[in-house]
Amino acid sequence: MKKFVFALFFTLISVAAFSALAAKPKPKTETVTYVVNMHCQNCVNKLTDKLSFLKGVEDCKVTLKDKTVTIKYDPAKVQEKTFVETIEKLGYTATKQPAASPAKGKS
């Protein structure tokens, strides 16, 4: 009987703990893309290094071919203007690209 009560108690505690973990909402993330006047791999490395380590940045992709910087971030931890300021402090210009609009289906 003691084993049954212990097993039941352990199961209830495990389910409660799992439910508490699963109930945490994921932080809202946003993505922004800038066109930057970079011209070489060193520029890519410099931008990636500085932007990736800003608090609140979850992902940073710098593409030399398209001359773009795409940043996925938590707006509760970092403001968008911080990215422009950081890019400009490195000696580049940053022009925000409009968000891609969803494709319209043909009727």
C-alpha positions in Angstrom: 0.0 0.0 0.0 2.9 2.4 0.8 4.4 1.8 -2.6 1.1 2.6 -4.3 0.7 5.8 -2.4 4.3 6.8 -3.1 3.9 6.0 -6.8 0.6 8.0 -7.0 2.2 10.9 -5.2 5.3 10.9 -7.5 3.1 10.7 -10.6 1.0 13.7 -9.5 4.1 15.8 -8.7 5.6 14.9 -12.1 2.4 15.8 -14.0 2.1 19.1 -12.1 5.8 20.0 -12.8 5.5 19.2 -16.4 2.3 21.2 -16.7 3.9 24.2 -15.1 6.8 24.0 -17.6 4.6 23.6 -20.6 2.3 26.5 -19.5 5.1 29.1 -19.8 4.4 31.3 -22.9 7.2 31.7 -25.3 8.6 35.2 -25.6 7.3 37.1 -28.7 9.9 37.5 -31.3 10.1 39.8 -34.2 12.2 39.8 -37.3 13.7 42.9 -39.1 15.8 43.1 -42.2 18.2 45.9 -43.2 20.1 46.6 -46.4 23.7 47.4 -45.4 26.5 48.9 -47.6 28.9 46.0 -46.9 31.3 44.7 -49.5 33.4 41.9 -48.2 33.5 38.9 -45.8 35.3 41.0 -43.2 32.2 43.2 -43.1 30.0 40.2 -42.7 32.1 38.9 -39.8 32.2 42.3 -38.1 28.4 42.8 -38.3 27.6 39.3 -37.2 29.9 39.5 -34.2 28.5 42.8 -32.9 24.8 42.2 -33.6 24.7 38.5 -32.5 25.8 39.4 -29.0 23.3 42.2 -28.3 20.9 41.3 -25.5 17.6 40.0 -26.9 19.0 38.9 -30.3 18.0 35.3 -30.9 19.4 35.0 -34.5 21.4 37.2 -36.8 22.0 36.3 -40.5 24.3 38.6 -42.5 24.3 37.9 -46.3 27.0 39.4 -48.5 25.3 38.5 -51.8 22.1 40.4 -50.9 23.8 42.9 -48.6 21.2 42.2 -46.0 21.2 41.8 -42.2 18.2 39.8 -40.8 17.7 39.9 -37.1 15.3 37.8 -35.0 14.9 39.4 -31.6 12.8 39.8 -28.5 11.3 43.3 -28.5 10.9 43.2 -24.7 14.7 43.0 -24.4 16.0 45.1 -27.2 14.7 48.0 -29.3 15.0 48.1 -33.1 16.9 51.4 -33.0 19.7 49.6 -31.2 20.4 47.6 -34.4 20.7 50.7 -36.6 22.9 52.5 -34.0 25.2 49.4 -33.8 25.4 49.1 -37.6 26.2 52.8 -37.9 28.8 52.7 -35.1 30.6 50.1 -37.3 30.7 52.6 -40.2 27.9 51.3 -42.3 24.5 52.6 -43.3 21.3 50.6 -42.6 18.1 50.9 -44.6 15.2 49.0 -43.2 13.6 46.6 -45.7 9.8 46.5 -45.6 8.4 43.2 -44.2 7.5 40.7 -46.9 3.8 40.7 -47.6 2.0 37.4 -47.8 1.6 36.1 -51.4 -1.9 36.6 -52.8 -3.6 33.4 -54.1 -5.0 33.3 -57.6 -8.8 33.2 -57.8 
